[in-house]
Amino acid sequence: MIYIFTGEIRSGKTTALLNWSKNRTDVDGLLCPDNESGKRYFLKVKSKAEFELEVINEVEAEELIQIGNFKFLKAAFKHANEYLISRASKLEGTYLIIDELGKLELKNEGLHRSAEVLIPNFSTNKHQHLILVVRDYLLQDVLTHYSISDYHVLTNADLKTLN
């Protein structure tokens, strides 16, 4: 089953998922919180391992994906996609999180590769679920881009009811 966790920008979606998943053993995937400096990084949900995503310092342009004022490492997205795809094939739990599908993914960049592979695999799975984080104003575009027709929308309140 596909769950779409949606809300406005900076409304606490990642924090809510971090809090929901922290004491659970049936959740894996990637979250994308901000560090103390306000820069985004990837957090592996199950192992709590972190790896850099957003950079402040100068990096060669060919190593970056830039969207607006944000500079993201291409290598981080490569690692993230590989991780998500590998975790799905070895998923020991019930939930796999992809945080988030947005403007980059709609341009077939960022986490697009893992979303493209995983969404069809989870859409008919009744026992394992994919949670996609999507900004509210991009919801319809993401549904269309990935041909998602069977899904449930989640809010912060809904997280408490997931078992």
C-alpha positions in Angstrom: 0.0 0.0 0.0 1.1 3.5 -0.7 0.7 6.2 2.0 1.3 9.8 1.1 2.2 12.0 4.0 1.4 15.5 2.9 1.4 19.0 4.3 2.6 22.5 3.7 6.3 23.4 3.5 8.1 23.5 6.9 4.9 22.1 8.6 6.8 19.4 10.5 6.3 16.4 8.2 9.8 15.1 8.7 9.8 15.8 12.4 6.5 13.9 12.8 7.9 10.9 10.9 11.1 11.0 12.9 9.1 11.0 16.2 6.7 8.3 15.0 9.5 6.0 13.8 12.1 6.4 16.6 10.8 3.6 18.9 9.6 1.3 16.1 11.4 -1.7 14.7 9.1 -2.1 11.7 10.2 1.1 9.8 13.1 1.8 7.5 13.9 4.2 4.7 15.2 7.8 4.6 14.3 11.0 6.3 15.6 14.3 5.3 15.8 16.5 8.4 17.8 19.7 8.9 21.0 19.8 11.0 21.9 22.5 13.6 23.0 24.8 10.7 19.7 24.4 8.9 21.2 22.2 6.2 19.5 19.0 5.1 21.0 15.6 5.4 19.8 12.1 4.9 19.0 9.9 7.9 18.7 6.2 7.6 15.6 5.4 9.7 16.6 2.0 11.1 20.3 2.4 11.7 20.2 6.2 12.4 23.2 6.6 10.2 23.5 10.1 8.5 25.1 11.3 5.3 25.5 14.7 3.9 23.0 16.0 1.3 23.1 19.8 1.2 26.4 21.7 1.0 27.4 25.2 2.0 31.0 25.2 0.7 32.0 25.4 -2.9 31.8 22.1 -4.7 32.4 21.4 -8.4 29.2 22.2 -10.3 29.1 18.8 -11.9 28.9 17.2 -8.5 25.8 19.3 -7.6 22.1 19.5 -8.3 20.9 23.0 -7.6 17.3 23.9 -7.1 16.6 27.5 -6.0 19.1 28.4 -3.4 19.7 24.8 -2.4 22.8 22.9 -3.5 22.6 19.1 -3.1 25.3 16.5 -3.7 24.5 14.2 -6.7 26.5 11.4 -4.9 24.1 11.7 -1.9 21.1 11.1 -4.1 22.9 8.2 -5.8 23.6 6.6 -2.4 20.0 7.4 -1.2 18.4 5.7 -4.3 20.7 2.6 -3.9 19.9 2.4 -0.2 16.1 2.7 -0.7 16.0 0.1 -3.5 18.2 -2.3 -1.5 16.2 -1.9 1.7 12.9 -2.6 -0.1 14.2 -6.0 -1.2 15.3 -6.8 2.3 12.5 -5.0 4.2 12.0 -6.8 7.5 9.4 -4.4 8.7 6.1 -3.0 7.6 7.0 0.6 6.4 9.5 2.1 4.1 9.8 5.9 4.0 10.9 8.2 1.1 11.3 11.8 2.3 10.6 13.5 0.0 9.2 13.6 -3.5 9.2 17.1 -4.9 10.4 19.4 -7.7 13.6 17.4 -8.3 11.7 14.1 -8.6 9.2 15.7 -11.0 12.2 16.5 -13.2 13.4 12.8 -12.9 16.2 13.8 -10.5 16.8 13.4 -6.8 15.0 10.3 -5.4 13.2 9.7 -8.7 14.9 6.4 -9.4 13.9 4.8 -6.2 10.4 6.1 -6.4 10.0 4.8 -9.9 11.2 1.4 -8.9 9.4 1.1 -5.5 6.0 2.6 -6.1 4.8 -0.1 -8.4 6.2 -2.8 -6.1 4.3 -1.4 -3.0 1.1 -0.4 -4.7 -0.4 -3.9 -4.5 1.4 -5.1 -1.4 -1.1 -5.4 1.5 1.5 -6.2 4.2 4.3 -3.7 3.5 3.7 -0.1 3.0 5.6 2.8 1.3 5.2 6.2 2.9 5.9 9.1 0.5 6.4 12.6 1.8 5.0 15.1 -0.6 4.3 18.9 -0.2 0.6 19.6 -0.4 0.9 21.8 -3.5 2.8 19.1 -5.4 0.5 16.2 -4.5 -1.5 16.1 -7.8 1.7 16.5 -9.9 3.4 13.6 -8.0 0.3 11.4 -8.3 0.3 12.0 -12.1 4.0 11.7 -12.6 4.2 8.3 -10.9 0.8 7.1 -12.0 -0.3 6.6 -8.5 -4.1 5.9 -8.3 -4.4 3.7 -5.2 -3.2 5.5 -2.1 -4.1 6.8 1.3 -3.3 10.4 2.4 -1.8 10.7 5.9 -1.7 13.6 8.2 0.1 14.0 11.5 -3.0 12.8 13.4 -3.1 9.7 11.1 0.4 8.6 12.1 -0.7 7.7 15.5 -3.2 5.1 14.1 -0.7 3.2 11.9 0.2 -0.1 13.4 
